[in-house]
Amino acid sequence: MADSIFTKIIRGEVPSYKIYEDDKTFVFLTIEPTQPGQALVVPKKQVDQLWDLSEKDYQAVMATVKKVAQRLRQVLKVERVAVRVIGEEVPHAHVHLIPISSAEDFYHKAYVASQSELAEMAKRLAF
């Protein structure tokens, strides 16, 4: 399997707005968020689908999902953080975390965030 864009981001070959990293996971802001602060949690090991991860890697991703979701709620002062697993865009398991205050927020059309918006948000959310 060819390296995914996420693998290239993790290795630093493609720039990103990282907000968290540990030995098993990497979290960065999506450049086309549904809501400001939308983050992607990815395992460092490239596996196409979330459900195909080893149990250890799956648990690591879910622990990071929880940690980052709590950070999004705290910093962005939203009531909820929605979770979306689609698995079609990139052949690398990933979980979208979307800060929302209402169900309507979840269904907004994605937009292209500016570099300055992403940089400021990454600074606010970084661990």
Backbone bond lengths (Angstrom), bond angles and torsions (degrees), N, CA, C in turn:
res aa  C-N    CA-C-N  psi(-1)  N-CA   C-N-CA  omega(-1)  CA-C   N-CA-C  phi
1 M - - - 1.447 - - 1.539 108.05 -
2 A 1.308 115.73 133.98 1.466 120.82 177.70 1.525 109.71 -68.90
3 D 1.318 116.45 153.26 1.464 120.71 178.15 1.525 109.87 -62.46
4 S 1.319 116.40 132.79 1.466 121.43 177.68 1.529 109.64 -78.81
5 I 1.312 115.06 165.80 1.468 119.94 174.88 1.524 109.62 -59.37
6 F 1.322 118.12 -33.58 1.468 120.91 179.46 1.526 111.03 -67.95
7 T 1.316 117.28 -40.14 1.463 120.24 176.21 1.522 109.98 -60.68
8 K 1.323 116.58 -41.11 1.467 121.02 178.69 1.521 111.07 -66.66
9 I 1.328 117.53 -35.69 1.474 121.35 176.02 1.529 109.40 -65.35
10 I 1.316 117.10 -46.97 1.468 121.68 -179.14 1.528 110.82 -58.47
11 R 1.329 117.04 -40.75 1.469 121.26 179.91 1.524 113.22 -77.99
12 G 1.330 117.57 -6.26 1.453 120.86 179.81 1.515 114.37 83.47
13 E 1.323 117.22 11.39 1.464 121.22 179.18 1.523 111.84 -78.96
14 V 1.320 116.71 -23.61 1.464 123.81 176.70 1.521 106.07 -124.27
15 P 1.330 118.14 131.62 1.463 119.80 -178.29 1.528 112.03 -66.47
16 S 1.326 114.66 150.79 1.462 120.42 177.19 1.522 108.75 -151.56
17 Y 1.320 114.46 170.93 1.460 121.72 175.45 1.523 107.66 -108.14
18 K 1.325 114.73 82.83 1.463 122.26 -176.81 1.518 109.77 -72.18
19 I 1.343 114.77 138.16 1.464 118.87 174.35 1.525 112.27 -119.48
20 Y 1.334 117.50 -15.94 1.467 119.89 179.76 1.525 108.83 -160.28
21 E 1.345 114.78 148.12 1.462 120.70 174.65 1.517 108.99 -155.65
22 D 1.326 115.67 140.17 1.459 120.81 169.60 1.533 107.18 -136.79
23 D 1.311 117.66 -166.52 1.465 118.86 -174.60 1.525 113.67 -70.31
24 K 1.335 118.91 -19.57 1.463 121.72 -176.98 1.531 114.49 -115.24
25 T 1.334 117.55 -20.23 1.468 120.16 -173.42 1.518 112.39 -132.88
26 F 1.325 114.54 162.18 1.460 122.75 -179.82 1.523 106.47 -142.62
27 V 1.331 116.89 135.39 1.461 121.07 -177.84 1.520 108.93 -128.73
28 F 1.326 115.21 131.50 1.459 120.43 179.67 1.527 109.66 -144.65
29 L 1.329 115.39 161.37 1.452 120.89 178.88 1.518 110.00 -77.77
30 T 1.328 115.98 140.21 1.454 119.66 174.81 1.522 109.30 -78.29
31 I 1.319 116.74 144.70 1.461 120.48 -178.43 1.529 111.39 -81.82
32 E 1.336 116.99 -11.30 1.462 121.80 176.72 1.537 109.32 -126.86
33 P 1.335 116.28 73.57 1.464 119.44 -176.45 1.527 113.35 -78.91
34 T 1.314 114.65 154.57 1.457 121.75 168.55 1.525 108.14 -79.27
35 Q 1.323 115.88 -37.17 1.462 123.92 176.68 1.522 108.13 -136.12
36 P 1.327 117.82 148.56 1.471 119.96 176.69 1.529 110.70 -55.80
37 G 1.315 115.93 135.42 1.458 121.32 179.63 1.512 113.73 93.90
38 Q 1.333 118.05 1.79 1.464 119.96 179.21 1.523 109.18 -62.36
39 A 1.324 115.27 128.54 1.463 121.12 -175.57 1.520 110.58 -120.79
40 L 1.323 115.09 156.09 1.457 122.39 174.91 1.519 108.81 -114.86
41 V 1.311 116.40 127.13 1.462 122.69 175.62 1.520 106.44 -102.67
42 V 1.335 116.68 121.34 1.461 120.65 -178.46 1.526 110.07 -128.49
43 P 1.334 115.88 144.93 1.464 117.90 171.59 1.522 108.47 -73.98
44 K 1.309 116.95 148.11 1.463 119.32 177.13 1.522 111.44 -68.49
45 K 1.305 116.66 -28.58 1.460 120.95 177.23 1.528 108.15 -82.54
46 Q 1.318 116.98 125.30 1.459 120.96 -178.54 1.514 110.55 -77.11
47 V 1.317 114.94 113.06 1.463 123.99 173.54 1.520 105.16 -133.31
48 D 1.314 117.49 135.03 1.462 121.79 -172.59 1.527 113.39 -57.69
49 Q 1.331 118.22 -51.11 1.458 120.42 -174.15 1.524 111.63 -118.85
50 L 1.304 114.81 143.36 1.462 121.64 -179.50 1.522 111.37 -52.56
51 W 1.321 116.25 -39.94 1.465 121.59 -174.50 1.520 112.51 -74.05
52 D 1.324 116.96 -10.19 1.462 120.67 178.76 1.529 113.10 -97.36
53 L 1.329 117.03 -0.70 1.468 119.83 176.81 1.519 110.01 -65.67
54 S 1.320 116.49 152.26 1.459 119.46 171.42 1.526 107.75 -62.05
55 E 1.306 116.67 159.44 1.472 120.17 -179.87 1.524 110.44 -57.94
56 K 1.308 117.60 -41.47 1.473 122.08 -179.13 1.532 110.97 -63.37
57 D 1.324 117.27 -45.30 1.464 120.21 179.81 1.524 111.52 -69.67
58 Y 1.327 116.97 -37.87 1.468 120.79 176.38 1.528 110.37 -60.90
59 Q 1.310 117.08 -46.64 1.464 120.88 179.46 1.537 110.97 -62.58
60 A 1.316 117.01 -37.61 1.467 120.78 177.89 1.525 110.49 -64.12
61 V 1.327 116.90 -43.55 1.469 120.46 178.01 1.524 109.88 -61.55
62 M 1.325 117.47 -46.28 1.464 120.11 -177.55 1.530 112.10 -67.32
63 A 1.316 117.68 -34.87 1.474 119.99 175.63 1.526 109.95 -64.37
64 T 1.322 116.77 -39.33 1.463 120.16 177.86 1.519 110.71 -69.72
65 V 1.323 117.76 -38.88 1.465 121.23 176.02 1.532 109.35 -54.95
66 K 1.307 116.88 -47.55 1.476 120.75 -179.24 1.525 110.99 -63.24
67 K 1.311 117.01 -46.58 1.467 121.83 -178.08 1.537 111.11 -61.24
68 V 1.302 116.06 -46.26 1.466 120.23 -177.20 1.530 110.69 -72.24
69 A 1.324 118.01 -38.32 1.467 120.77 177.33 1.531 110.36 -59.68
70 Q 1.315 116.95 -42.36 1.465 120.09 177.86 1.530 110.92 -63.03
71 R 1.321 116.30 -39.05 1.464 121.00 178.12 1.534 110.59 -65.31
72 L 1.322 117.69 -42.94 1.463 121.14 178.06 1.527 111.10 -60.07
73 R 1.326 116.88 -45.89 1.479 120.22 178.76 1.513 111.08 -60.73
74 Q 1.323 116.54 -44.83 1.456 121.75 -176.85 1.528 111.45 -65.17
75 V 1.305 117.09 -50.40 1.462 120.98 -174.17 1.525 112.25 -75.86
76 L 1.330 117.65 -42.20 1.459 121.34 -174.65 1.524 113.27 -90.34
77 K 1.311 116.97 -5.63 1.466 121.98 177.19 1.526 112.30 55.81
78 V 1.334 115.94 45.55 1.460 121.12 176.25 1.523 108.98 -103.17
79 E 1.329 114.99 156.27 1.457 119.45 -179.24 1.522 112.66 -73.08
80 R 1.329 116.26 -34.10 1.456 120.37 -174.04 1.524 111.19 -142.54
81 V 1.326 114.26 162.20 1.456 121.07 170.43 1.524 105.84 -126.72
82 A 1.314 114.92 114.24 1.459 120.74 -179.86 1.526 109.32 -79.80
83 V 1.318 114.87 150.73 1.453 121.52 179.20 1.525 107.77 -118.21
84 R 1.334 115.40 132.72 1.461 120.48 179.04 1.529 108.20 -132.37
85 V 1.316 115.76 126.15 1.465 121.47 173.90 1.519 105.76 -120.05
86 I 1.317 116.12 111.42 1.464 120.23 -177.55 1.522 109.77 -107.80
87 G 1.314 116.04 -56.96 1.452 120.48 174.68 1.512 116.13 79.62
88 E 1.316 118.43 18.44 1.455 120.78 -179.31 1.528 113.07 -106.51
89 E 1.309 117.43 -31.87 1.460 120.59 -170.22 1.523 113.48 -71.44
90 V 1.311 116.58 -41.46 1.463 122.31 -174.24 1.530 108.23 -136.03
91 P 1.327 118.52 133.35 1.464 120.09 -179.95 1.527 112.19 -78.80
92 H 1.311 115.39 58.96 1.464 123.48 179.96 1.527 105.23 -152.13
93 A 1.305 117.84 119.13 1.461 122.20 -177.26 1.524 110.38 -48.00
94 H 1.330 116.27 138.10 1.457 120.21 177.46 1.522 110.49 -162.10
95 V 1.329 113.96 154.59 1.453 122.15 179.42 1.524 107.47 -124.78
96 H 1.336 115.92 127.89 1.459 121.41 175.72 1.528 108.25 -86.61
97 L 1.311 117.19 134.49 1.462 123.13 172.12 1.517 106.78 -115.10
98 I 1.331 116.35 119.26 1.458 121.33 -174.28 1.528 109.48 -119.47
99 P 1.344 117.63 113.37 1.464 120.19 177.89 1.533 109.92 -68.87
100 I 1.327 117.03 125.64 1.464 120.36 -179.55 1.519 110.88 -137.70
101 S 1.331 114.63 154.88 1.459 120.82 172.78 1.523 111.25 -117.04
102 S 1.340 116.26 -9.06 1.462 121.40 175.89 1.525 108.14 -152.62
103 A 1.323 115.78 162.83 1.465 120.13 178.76 1.523 110.52 -61.39
104 E 1.307 117.43 -32.70 1.468 121.49 179.55 1.526 111.52 -60.11
105 D 1.330 116.75 -34.08 1.465 120.76 -179.76 1.528 111.48 -59.79
106 F 1.325 116.23 -33.04 1.462 121.86 -177.61 1.529 111.87 -66.24
107 Y 1.324 116.09 -29.20 1.464 120.70 -172.56 1.520 114.22 -100.58
108 H 1.311 118.40 5.90 1.464 119.81 177.01 1.515 110.35 -62.94
109 K 1.298 115.25 151.06 1.468 120.77 177.36 1.529 108.89 -72.37
110 A 1.317 116.17 136.47 1.464 121.00 178.34 1.530 109.66 -62.91
111 Y 1.312 115.21 151.26 1.459 121.25 177.80 1.522 108.23 -131.86
112 V 1.312 116.82 163.28 1.458 120.88 177.26 1.531 107.20 -88.61
113 A 1.317 115.79 115.10 1.464 121.49 -179.06 1.529 109.59 -77.28
114 S 1.316 115.93 146.12 1.468 120.08 177.89 1.525 109.53 -75.44
115 Q 1.309 115.46 156.80 1.462 120.80 178.03 1.532 110.41 -59.65
116 S 1.334 116.77 -39.23 1.467 119.15 -179.33 1.527 110.98 -68.42
117 E 1.330 117.81 -37.97 1.467 121.08 177.04 1.528 110.35 -62.69
118 L 1.328 116.47 -46.08 1.458 120.80 -179.99 1.533 111.39 -64.07
119 A 1.324 116.85 -42.51 1.467 120.48 -179.47 1.524 110.99 -63.16
120 E 1.324 116.64 -43.99 1.470 120.43 179.81 1.526 110.66 -65.54
121 M 1.339 116.85 -43.36 1.452 120.40 179.89 1.521 110.73 -64.62
122 A 1.311 118.08 -42.07 1.464 121.45 179.11 1.524 110.26 -61.21
123 K 1.297 116.25 -39.74 1.475 120.36 178.33 1.536 110.44 -63.01
124 R 1.322 117.02 -41.29 1.464 120.84 179.92 1.526 112.12 -68.00
125 L 1.332 116.86 -36.84 1.460 120.65 -171.95 1.531 114.77 -93.71
126 A 1.316 117.05 -15.30 1.468 119.87 -175.40 1.525 111.73 -56.83
127 F 1.315 115.80 141.16 1.468 122.08 178.71 1.525 109.44 -81.71
